[in-house]
Amino acid sequence: QVQLVESGGGLVQPGASLRLSCVVSGITFSATAMRWYRQAPGKERELVASISSARTITNYADSVKGRFTIFTASSRNTVYLQMNSLKVEDTAVYYCYVPSRDAWGQGTQVTVSS
């Protein structure tokens, strides 16, 4: 059974940074593509970033390009989302996702406010 556990969210001011983590179990992590999504209040869930199974290709939503970075640590079965220069509009619950298993984590809240 695939399990994903996110952490690292919090309340920060605009311009700050956060690093989200998602520990994955129950799959061969090194051979699995990963994604980060987010959902703001009253809005649909949107894809923020993805990384290929070979870890050679990454893609980002236009709204986060140049500010967010997705990367992995295979030794820790963990996918990260480094978020810099945070904006108020980045406020959302962030989820990690395994597309090959249609598996979601429980989400972690990120709030950007002055």
Backbone torsions as a table, in degrees:
resi	resn	phi	psi	omega
1	GLN	NA	131.0	-179.2
2	VAL	-79.3	133.1	175.0
3	GLN	-129.6	137.7	178.2
4	LEU	-129.1	129.1	-178.9
5	VAL	-127.0	112.3	179.9
6	GLU	-90.5	154.6	173.5
7	SER	-157.3	170.3	174.1
8	GLY	106.4	-5.5	178.1
9	GLY	-70.5	173.6	179.0
10	GLY	168.5	-172.8	178.2
11	LEU	-105.0	120.7	-179.8
12	VAL	-135.4	165.1	177.4
13	GLN	-87.3	157.9	175.5
14	PRO	-55.3	139.2	-178.9
15	GLY	93.4	-12.6	-178.7
16	ALA	-79.6	176.3	179.1
17	SER	-123.5	152.6	172.5
18	LEU	-143.0	152.4	173.1
19	ARG	-123.3	118.5	175.8
20	LEU	-91.5	145.5	178.2
21	SER	-124.4	149.2	175.6
22	CYS	-140.2	111.1	178.4
23	VAL	-90.3	128.3	-173.9
24	VAL	-114.6	136.5	175.7
25	SER	-136.3	159.4	176.5
26	GLY	90.7	3.9	177.9
27	ILE	-141.2	167.9	172.2
28	THR	-82.3	93.5	-169.8
29	PHE	-58.9	-40.7	-173.9
30	SER	-66.6	-13.6	-178.0
31	ALA	-113.3	18.9	-171.4
32	THR	-123.2	127.6	172.8
33	ALA	-68.3	150.2	-177.1
34	MET	-134.1	153.6	178.2
35	ARG	-138.5	154.2	167.7
36	TRP	-116.6	132.7	173.9
37	TYR	-119.2	166.6	171.4
38	ARG	-144.9	154.8	178.2
39	GLN	-138.6	117.2	177.3
40	ALA	-91.4	157.7	-179.7
41	PRO	-55.6	129.3	177.6
42	GLY	76.3	5.2	-178.8
43	LYS	-121.2	162.1	177.0
44	GLU	-76.1	156.5	176.0
45	ARG	-68.1	135.4	-177.7
46	GLU	-126.3	147.1	177.2
47	LEU	-75.1	128.1	-178.8
48	VAL	-100.7	-47.6	-176.2
49	ALA	-156.3	152.5	177.0
50	SER	-142.3	155.9	176.8
51	ILE	-137.9	137.9	-176.2
52	SER	-73.6	165.9	-179.3
53	SER	-63.6	-31.4	178.3
54	ALA	-82.5	-5.1	178.9
55	ARG	66.0	21.5	-179.3
56	THR	-102.5	-16.5	-176.5
57	ILE	-124.7	128.9	174.0
58	THR	-125.8	148.9	177.1
59	ASN	-137.0	150.0	-175.9
60	TYR	-137.2	149.5	169.8
61	ALA	-64.2	147.3	-179.4
62	ASP	-56.8	-33.6	-175.5
63	SER	-68.7	-16.7	-177.0
64	VAL	-119.2	-3.8	-179.0
65	LYS	-56.6	135.0	179.8
66	GLY	85.1	-10.9	-179.8
67	ARG	-115.7	-34.8	-177.3
68	PHE	-108.4	148.3	176.8
69	THR	-136.3	129.6	174.7
70	ILE	-101.7	134.8	177.6
71	PHE	-155.2	167.8	-175.9
72	THR	-129.7	161.1	171.3
73	ALA	-129.7	98.3	-175.0
74	SER	-62.5	-33.3	-179.2
75	SER	-64.6	-20.4	-179.1
76	ARG	-111.8	4.4	-176.1
77	ASN	49.2	44.1	-173.2
78	THR	-128.0	137.3	171.2
79	VAL	-112.0	138.4	-176.1
80	TYR	-116.9	157.1	168.9
81	LEU	-132.2	105.1	176.6
82	GLN	-84.9	123.0	-176.6
83	MET	-119.5	115.1	179.4
84	ASN	-113.6	161.8	177.6
85	SER	49.7	49.7	-175.9
86	LEU	-63.4	145.8	-179.6
87	LYS	-119.6	160.2	178.5
88	VAL	-55.5	-37.3	-178.1
89	GLU	-72.8	-3.7	173.0
90	ASP	-83.9	-5.4	179.2
91	THR	-60.4	124.2	-177.0
92	ALA	-178.2	171.2	166.1
93	VAL	-91.2	129.1	-177.6
94	TYR	-104.4	135.0	-176.7
95	TYR	-125.8	140.5	167.7
96	CYS	-97.4	156.6	-169.5
97	TYR	-149.3	138.3	174.9
98	VAL	-107.7	104.0	-174.3
99	PRO	-64.1	-33.9	-177.5
100	SER	-68.6	-19.2	-179.9
101	ARG	-117.3	-1.7	-175.0
102	ASP	50.2	49.0	-175.7
103	ALA	-114.2	134.8	-178.0
104	TRP	-118.3	150.4	169.1
105	GLY	-83.4	-179.8	-177.0
106	GLN	-83.1	-14.2	179.2
107	GLY	93.9	153.5	175.4
108	THR	-137.5	134.7	-174.2
109	GLN	-82.5	130.2	172.1
110	VAL	-119.0	123.3	178.8
111	THR	-124.2	123.7	179.0
112	VAL	-114.4	114.7	-174.6
113	SER	-155.0	146.1	176.1
114	SER	-94.5	NA	NA
